[in-house]
């Protein structure tokens, strides 16, 4: 019988390619000329002599090697070839690993990420890695229940991250739907948690929505004494009510002053990867007031790429904090007005104060995606006359509010 000391001290004679030290029951330690030491079990099955590799010494101790030998003997007694039995066990283990929540979630993510924006794909994976995998990752998808999922999400709720908790329920639901489609589970426990999680109070971007205050805002822009480009950015944010990132990244190549049109390339829009690659550009008709502002700004910035270049280097566009800082400088606190708030301001007042404008036309000009059979139809050129009228009516309304007597 071998001992650990004997195995550790044994070495292959220099005149032999290998040395075999027998234990019992067909178990032996094979020592190669290179110094490696490996356990094997010799046995007969189906009338043939075979051997089963158990691993290397000292990673596999003498005791563990004997346990492996005994397991192989039991397999033979059950009529199973130990080598084939181990292959089956390994295949089953790999199959089980492929059925776990983490494995299926990563497979789903890999299948969908190319169609998502890079930001969403990264955020999706980072969130489930942090808040679901540690608790649910190793559990086979088909064994996961609604209480188990809820238990993991409650940990996120407990730290006050209610929006992330709701996101996680949605992300888990996507994984389960994928699992159903690929035969890894038969139901979606995430659907059973609908209405169970605590309510999430969405914090909307602050926006001025009262006409008199909008008049004050526009007068403040008129009197802005900072950089002319910053003043124009403030004015155009109100006139065009597009996303702040699109306003900042506006280039002169996108502007047609003669036609009164700003054409935002699809790749710059808030869309899926497919939409950015294959979608139409977003068209923004320019009112007379917007054209006048851009003509006045042209001598200052048209020598470069951006309508609103960075004050530090013209190779980049204006910083995302420039308009926000200008609003603070004019006395409008972050809780009162934000760069994104111009969109809510326009949408609210157009609906409430400018009669005859269809909500669909407003949504199209906001570049809000449409679901259903019409899809993005509202963003097509045949609706341009309504949108031109909308943008001019809005600009005239802002001028009206600006000129009204102050209370």
Secondary structure, DSSP 4 states (H G I P E B T S, - for coil): ---HHHHHH----TTSSEEEEE-STTEEEEEETTS-EEEEEEEEETTEEEEEEEEETTTS-HHHHHHHHHHHHHHHHTT--HHHHHHHHHHHHHHHHHTBHHHHHHHHHHHHGGGS-HHHHHHHHHHHHHHTHHHHTTSBGGG--HHHHHHHHHHHHHTT-HHHHHHHHHHHHHHHHHHHHTTS-S--GGGGGTTTSPP----PPP---SHHHHHHHHHHHHT--S-HHHHHHHHHHHHH---HHHHHT-BGGGEETTTTEEEE-GGGSS--HHHHHHSPPEEEEPPHHHHHHHHHHHHHHTTSSBTTB-SS-TTSB--TTHHHHHHHHTT--TTT--TTHHHHHHHHHHHHHSTT--HHHHHHHTT----STTTTGGGSGGGHHHHHHHHHHHHHHHHHHHHSPP-
